C-alpha cells in the first residue's frame, strides 16, 4: 500500500534545501577569491549608481521644469523614469563592466556581475510594464512577485522556492490553497487584467472615433466592453491556476439577499445609469440644471454623473436623481437656448424707439444669434417706468448664461445713454404739514415717521 506523503516532512525538506543553497553561496562570498571580488564590484557599482541617481535626478527635474506644454502622459513617464534612474545607471554600468571582464579575463570570473546586470534590466522592464496595471495594490503585488520570481529564476533556486511555497497551504476537506497558488493567481490575473486594459482602451478609442454612434451609446458600449474583458480576464486567471469556481454558486443566494436589502440604492443607480445611456436623455457634453446646480455633463459613470459648473466645481450626481428628478437639459434636442431679460424706461421715452434700440443693442452682442432675431415687448406699466422684456437666442450654453446676460445689459446701458433714454428708479415725495412740528414733538424719541 502506497504511503501518503507527509506535508510537514516535505516542508522541512524544502526548507533544508533552501538553507543549504544559501549557506553555500554565503560561504563562497566570504572566502577570498573572484566570487568575493565580483560581489565587491557589484556593491561598488550600486553605490556609484546611487550617487549618479542623486546628481542626474536633480538635473533631470530642473530640465523638465524649464519645459512647457508637455502632456500629462509625458510628465508621468519622466517621473517614473526618474524614480528608477539609479537602477538604470546600475544596469548600464554593470553590463559595461561585464562586457569588459568577459574580454580580459575568464568568463567564470564575471558571471555574478552578469547575473546582477541581467537582474537590473529585468527589474526595470518589470517596473515599467507593471504601470499598465491601474489598481495600485494589484500593481504592487504583480511587480514584487515578478521581481522575486526573476531573481530566484536567475539564481537557479526557483524550483526549490516553489516547492517550499507549495507546502505552505490551507486545507479544508478537498479544498487546498497554497501560497504558491495564491501568488500565481495574483500574477496571472494581474497580467490578464493588464492585457484586458490595453485591449479595452484600444476598443474604446475605436468606438469614440465612430461618429455614427451617439455619445450615450458610445459610453454604454465602452462600459460593456470593459466589463466583459475584465470579467473574462479574471475568469481565465482563476481557471489558469486551477481554482474551482463552483463554490461561488453557494454565495449567489447571500448576494441576492444583500442586493434586496442593503444595496437597493446602488442597484437603483446602476440600473438608472443603463437607462440614461439607452434612452439618450442625457449624454456627455449636455448642459443641465438640477436644482441649484448648473453645468455640463463631463462623464457618465456606472453610479453617478459628473457635472462641472462654471466655477470649476464638480458635482457627482447619482443616476437615480437624474431619472426621478426634474432635470433641465439645455441641449437635449438642440443647442438653441432663449434667454429673457427685463428692464424699464421712463414714461417720457417713446416705446417704439426703445424697442428698436433694445433689439439693435442685443443683436450687436457676441454669441447672440442673428439667425433667430431678438424681440422686445412691453409687459406692463409700472409705478415709475414702462416695463419691457427682451428675448434673444444663443447656441452655446456651455459658454455660460450669466455672462451673456451681463453683456446684453451693458449693451443696453451704452445704447440708452447714447440716445438719451433714461432708466428710472422709484422716487418718493415727503409733504410736511403745518402741525408736523407739534406731531414730532409729541412722538417718543427715536420713533420713525410713518
C-alpha positions in Angstrom: 0.0 0.0 0.0 1.4 3.4 -1.1 2.0 5.8 1.8 0.7 9.3 1.7 3.5 11.9 1.7 3.7 13.9 4.9 3.2 17.7 4.0 5.3 18.7 7.1 8.1 16.5 6.0 8.1 18.0 2.5 8.1 21.4 4.1 11.2 20.6 6.1 13.0 19.1 3.1 12.3 22.2 1.1 13.4 24.5 3.9 16.6 22.4 4.3 17.4 22.7 0.6 17.0 26.5 0.6 19.2 26.8 3.7 21.9 24.6 2.1 21.9 26.7 -1.1 22.0 30.0 0.8 24.9 28.9 3.2 26.9 27.6 0.2 26.6 30.9 -1.6 27.5 32.9 1.5 30.5 30.7 2.2 31.7 31.4 -1.3 31.3 35.1 -0.8 33.2 35.2 2.5 36.1 33.2 1.1 38.6 35.5 -0.7 38.6 34.9 -4.4 36.9 36.0 -7.6 33.4 35.4 -6.2 34.1 37.8 -3.4 35.7 40.3 -5.8 32.6 40.2 -8.0 30.4 40.9 -5.0 32.5 43.8 -4.1 32.4 45.1 -7.7 28.5 44.8 -7.6 28.4 46.7 -4.3 30.7 49.4 -5.7 28.5 49.8 -8.8 25.4 50.1 -6.6 27.0 52.9 -4.6 28.1 54.7 -7.7 24.6 54.3 -9.3 23.1 55.8 -6.2 25.4 58.8 -6.4 24.6 59.3 -10.1 20.9 58.9 -9.4 21.1 61.8 -6.9 23.0 64.0 -9.3 21.3 63.3 -12.5 17.9 63.2 -10.8 18.2 66.9 -9.8 19.4 67.9 -13.3 16.5 66.0 -14.9 14.0 67.6 -12.6 15.3 71.1 -13.3 15.4 70.4 -17.0 11.7 69.3 -17.0 10.6 72.3 -15.0 12.2 74.6 -17.7 10.0 73.0 -20.4 6.4 74.0 -21.0 3.4 72.5 -22.8 4.2 68.8 -22.0 1.3 66.3 -22.0 0.4 64.6 -18.8 1.5 61.2 -20.0 4.9 62.6 -20.8 5.3 64.1 -17.4 4.2 60.7 -15.8 6.8 58.9 -17.9 9.5 61.3 -16.8 8.5 60.8 -13.2 8.7 57.0 -13.5 12.0 57.2 -15.3 13.5 59.5 -12.6 12.3 57.1 -9.8 14.2 54.2 -11.4 17.2 56.2 -12.6 19.5 54.6 -10.1 18.6 51.1 -11.3 19.1 52.1 -14.9 22.5 53.5 -14.1 23.4 50.3 -12.3 22.3 48.2 -15.3 24.3 50.2 -17.8 27.5 50.2 -15.7 27.1 46.5 -14.8 26.7 45.5 -18.4 29.7 47.6 -19.4 31.9 46.0 -16.6 30.6 42.6 -17.6 31.5 43.1 -21.2 35.0 44.3 -20.4 35.7 41.4 -18.0 34.5 38.9 -20.5 37.2 40.0 -22.8 40.1 40.4 -20.4 39.6 37.5 -18.0 37.9 34.1 -17.7 34.0 34.2 -18.1 33.6 32.4 -14.8 35.2 35.4 -13.0 32.3 37.7 -14.1 29.2 35.6 -14.1 27.9 37.2 -10.8 28.2 40.6 -12.4 26.4 39.3 -15.5 23.6 38.0 -13.3 23.3 41.3 -11.5 23.2 43.2 -14.8 20.5 40.9 -16.1 18.5 41.3 -13.0 18.7 45.1 -13.2 17.5 45.1 -16.8 14.6 42.7 -15.9 13.6 44.7 -12.8 13.5 47.9 -14.9 11.4 46.2 -17.6 9.0 44.8 -15.0 8.7 48.1 -13.2 7.7 49.9 -16.4 5.4 47.1 -17.7 3.6 46.9 -14.4 2.4 50.5 -14.8 -0.2 49.1 -17.2 -2.0 47.6 -14.1 -4.1 50.5 -12.9 -5.0 49.1 -9.4 -2.3 50.2 -7.1 -2.4 47.2 -4.8 -2.6 44.7 -7.6 0.2 46.5 -9.4 2.5 46.2 -6.3 1.7 42.6 -5.9 2.5 41.9 -9.6 5.7 43.9 -9.5 7.1 42.3 -6.4 6.1 38.8 -7.4 7.7 39.2 -10.8 10.8 40.7 -9.2 11.1 37.9 -6.8 10.5 35.2 -9.4 13.0 36.7 -11.8 15.6 36.9 -9.1 15.1 33.3 -8.0 15.0 32.0 -11.5 18.3 33.7 -12.4 19.8 32.3 -9.2 18.6 28.8 -10.1 16.6 28.3 -6.9 13.1 28.9 -8.3 12.2 25.2 -8.2 13.2 24.9 -4.5 11.3 28.0 -3.5 8.3 26.9 -5.5 8.3 23.6 -3.7 8.6 25.3 -0.4 5.7 27.7 -1.0 3.6 24.9 -2.3 3.9 23.1 1.0 2.6 26.1 2.9 -1.1 25.6 2.2 -4.6 25.9 3.7 -6.5 22.7 3.5 -10.2 22.3 4.3 -11.5 18.9 3.2 -10.7 18.6 -0.5 -10.1 22.3 -0.8 -6.4 23.2 -0.8 -5.0 26.7 -1.3 -1.2 27.0 -1.1 0.8 30.2 -1.0 2.3 29.3 -4.4 -1.1 29.0 -5.9 -2.2 32.3 -4.4 0.8 34.2 -5.7 0.5 32.6 -9.2 -3.2 33.5 -9.3 -2.4 37.2 -8.4 0.3 37.4 -11.0 -1.7 35.7 -13.8 -4.8 37.8 -13.0 -2.7 41.0 -12.9 -1.1 40.2 -16.3 -4.5 39.3 -17.8 -6.1 42.5 -16.4 -3.2 44.5 -17.9 -3.9 42.9 -21.3 -7.6 43.5 -20.9 -7.0 47.1 -20.1 -4.9 47.7 -23.2 -7.4 45.9 -25.3 -10.3 47.8 -23.8 -8.6 51.2 -24.3 -7.9 50.4 -28.0 -11.5 49.3 -28.4 -12.8 52.4 -26.6 -10.7 54.7 -28.8 -12.2 53.0 -31.9 -15.8 53.3 -30.5 -15.3 57.0 -29.6 -13.9 57.8 -33.1 -17.0 56.4 -34.7 -19.3 59.4 -35.4 -22.2 57.2 -36.4 -22.6 56.1 -32.7 -24.2 58.7 -30.4 -22.2 59.8 -27.3 -24.5 58.0 -24.9 -24.3 54.7 -26.8 -20.5 55.2 -27.0 -20.3 55.3 -23.2 -22.6 52.3 -22.9 -20.6 50.3 -25.4 -17.3 51.2 -23.8 -18.6 50.2 -20.3 -19.9 46.9 -21.7 -16.6 46.1 -23.4 -14.6 46.9 -20.3 -16.9 44.8 -18.1 -16.7 41.9 -20.5 -12.9 42.0 -20.9 -12.1 42.4 -17.2 -14.6 39.7 -16.2 -13.2 37.3 -18.8 -9.6 38.1 -17.6 -10.5 37.4 -14.0 -12.2 34.1 -15.0 -9.3 33.0 -17.1 -6.8 33.9 -14.4 -8.7 31.9 -11.8 -9.1 28.9 -14.1 -5.5 29.0 -15.2 -4.2 28.3 -11.7 -6.8 25.5 -11.1 -9.1 27.2 -8.6 -12.6 25.7 -8.6 -15.3 28.4 -9.1 -18.3 26.1 -8.4 -18.2 27.1 -4.8 -19.1 30.6 -5.7 -22.6 29.4 -6.6 -23.3 29.0 -2.9 -22.8 32.7 -2.4 -25.4 33.7 -5.0 -28.3 33.4 -2.5 -26.5 35.6 0.0 -25.6 38.1 -2.7 -29.3 38.2 -3.8 -30.4 38.9 -0.2 -27.8 41.6 0.1 -28.9 43.3 -3.1 -32.5 43.2 -1.8 -31.8 44.9 1.5 -28.5 46.7 1.7 -27.7 47.5 -1.9 -31.0 49.0 -3.1 -29.6 52.4 -3.8 -26.5 51.0 -5.5 -28.6 48.8 -7.8 -31.0 51.6 -8.5 -28.2 53.9 -9.5 -26.7 51.2 -11.8 -30.0 50.5 -13.5 -30.7 54.2 -13.8 -27.3 54.7 -15.4 -28.1 52.0 -18.0 -31.5 53.6 -18.7 -29.9 57.0 -19.2 -27.4 55.6 -21.7 -30.1 53.7 -23.6 -32.8 56.5 -23.9 -30.1 59.2 -24.6 -31.9 61.7 -22.4 -28.5 62.8 -21.0 -25.2 62.4 -22.7 -21.6 63.8 -22.1 -21.4 67.4 -23.1 -25.0 68.3 -22.4 -25.7 71.4 -20.3 -28.2 70.6 -17.5 -29.8 72.3 -14.5 -30.7 70.2 -11.5 -31.9 72.3 -8.5 -29.3 75.0 -8.0 -26.6 73.1 -9.9 -26.0 74.3 -13.5 -23.2 72.9 -15.6 -22.3 70.4 -18.3 -22.0 66.6 -18.1 -18.4 65.6 -18.1 -18.6 61.9 -17.7 -21.4 59.3 -17.1 -20.3 56.6 -14.7 -22.0 53.4 -13.6 -23.2 55.0 -10.3 -23.2 58.8 -10.9 -22.8 61.5 -13.4 -20.1 64.1 -13.2 -21.4 67.7 -13.6 -18.8 70.5 -13.9 -20.1 74.1 -13.2 -18.7 77.4 -14.5 -16.8 78.0 -11.3 -14.9 74.7 -11.6 -16.8 72.7 -9.0 -17.5 69.1 -9.9 -20.8 67.6 -8.6 -21.2 63.8 -8.5 -25.0 63.4 -9.0 -26.4 59.9 -8.5 -28.0 58.5 -11.6 -31.3 57.9 -9.7 -31.7 61.6 -9.2 -31.4 62.2 -12.9 -34.1 59.7 -13.6 -36.6 60.6 -10.8 -35.9 64.3 -10.5 -36.8 67.2 -12.8 -33.8 67.9 -14.9 -33.5 70.8 -17.4 -31.4 69.7 -20.3 -30.5 72.8 -22.2 -29.1 70.9 -25.1 -31.3 67.7 -25.3 -32.7 68.0 -28.8 -30.7 71.1 -30.0 -28.3 73.7 -28.6 -30.6 76.7 -29.0 -31.3 78.5 -25.8 -33.6 81.5 -25.4 -32.8 84.0 -22.7 -35.1 86.7 -21.3 -34.0 89.9 -19.5 -36.3 92.6 -18.1 -35.8 96.4 -18.0 -37.8 99.6 -17.7 -37.6 103.1 -19.2 -39.1 106.5 -18.3 -42.7 107.4 -19.4 -41.3 110.3 -21.4 -39.3 107.9 -23.8 -41.1 106.7 -27.0 -41.7 102.9 -26.6 -41.3 102.3 -30.3 -37.8 103.8 -30.2 -36.9 101.9 -27.0 -37.9 98.6 -28.6 -35.8 99.2 -31.7 -32.8 100.3 -29.7 -33.1 97.3 -27.4 -33.2 94.9 -30.3 -30.2 96.6 -32.0 -28.2 96.5 -28.8 -28.8 92.8 -28.2 -28.1 91.9 -31.9 -24.7 93.5 -31.6 -23.5 91.4 -28.7 -21.2 88.5 -29.4 -22.8 85.0 -29.1 -26.3 86.4 -29.7 -27.7 84.6 -32.8 -28.6 86.7 -35.8 -30.4 83.8 -37.4 -33.0 84.0 -34.7 -33.7 87.7 -34.3 -34.2 89.2 -30.8 -37.6 90.6 -29.9 -38.7 93.2 -27.4 -42.2 93.7 -25.9 -43.9 95.9 -23.4 -45.1 93.8 -20.4 -46.6 96.4 -18.2 -46.8 100.0 -16.9 -45.1 100.2 -13.5 -45.2 102.8 -10.8 -42.3 104.7 -12.3 -41.3 103.0 -15.6 -42.6 101.3 -18.7 -41.6 97.6 -18.3 -40.1 95.6 -21.2 -38.9 92.1 -21.8 -36.1 91.4 -24.3 -35.7 87.9 -25.7 -32.7 86.6 -27.6 -31.2 83.3 -28.6 -27.8 81.7 -28.1 -26.3 78.4 -29.3 -23.5 77.8 -26.8 -24.9 77.4 -23.3 -21.6 75.8 -22.2 -20.1 79.3 -22.5 -22.3 80.5 -19.6 -25.6 82.3 -19.2 -24.8 84.9 -16.6 -22.0 86.4 -18.7 -24.1 86.8 -21.8 -27.0 88.4 -19.9 -24.5 90.8 -18.4 -23.1 91.7 -21.8 -26.6 92.4 -23.1 -27.4 94.6 -20.1 -24.2 96.5 -20.7 -25.1 97.0 -24.4 -28.5 98.3 -23.4 -26.9 100.8 -21.0 -24.5 102.1 -23.6 -27.2 102.4 -26.3 -29.7 104.1 -24.0 -27.0 106.6 -22.8 -26.1 107.5 -26.4 -29.8 108.1 -27.4 -31.0 109.9 -24.3 -33.1 107.0 -23.0 -33.4 107.2 -19.2 -33.7 104.2 -16.9 -35.9 105.5 -13.9 -35.8 104.4 -10.3 -38.5 104.8 -7.7 -38.9 108.3 -6.2 -41.0 109.4 -3.2 -42.2 112.9 -2.2 -42.5 113.8 1.5 -45.0 116.6 2.4 -44.5 118.4 5.6 -47.8 119.6 7.2 -48.2 122.7 9.3 -48.6 120.8 12.6 -45.8 118.4 11.7 -43.5 120.0 14.3 -46.1 119.6 17.1 -46.7 116.0 16.0 -43.0 115.3 16.0 -42.5 116.8 19.4 -45.2 114.6 20.9 -43.7 111.5 19.3 -41.5 109.4 21.5 -37.8 109.9 20.8 -36.4 107.5 18.3 -39.7 106.6 16.7 -39.8 106.9 12.9 -42.5 108.7 10.9 -45.0 106.5 9.0 
